[in-house]
C-alpha cells in the first residue's frame, strides 16, 4: 500500500515486486481510516 503522495511510483513498484501494490485512496488516507485501509490490504493479500 502506497500513500497518495507517491502514487507516481506505483508502476515501478509493480514492476519490481511480486506482491500486490495499490495506492491508498486519498479520502481514506486523509481521514486516517486505518481500519478500511487494513481491510483492503488483507483483501489484496487473499486475492
Residue, then its C-alpha position, 0 to 999 in steps of 0.5 A: x500500500x502506497x500513500x497518495x503522495x507517491x502514487x507516481x511510483x506505483x508502476x515501478x513498484x509493480x514492476x519490481x515486486x511480486x506482491x500486490x501494490x495499490x495506492x491508498x485512496x486519498x479520502x481514506x488516507x486523509x481521514x486516517x481510516x486505518x481500519x478500511x485501509x487494513x481491510x483492503x490490504x488483507x483483501x489484496x493479500x487473499x486475492 
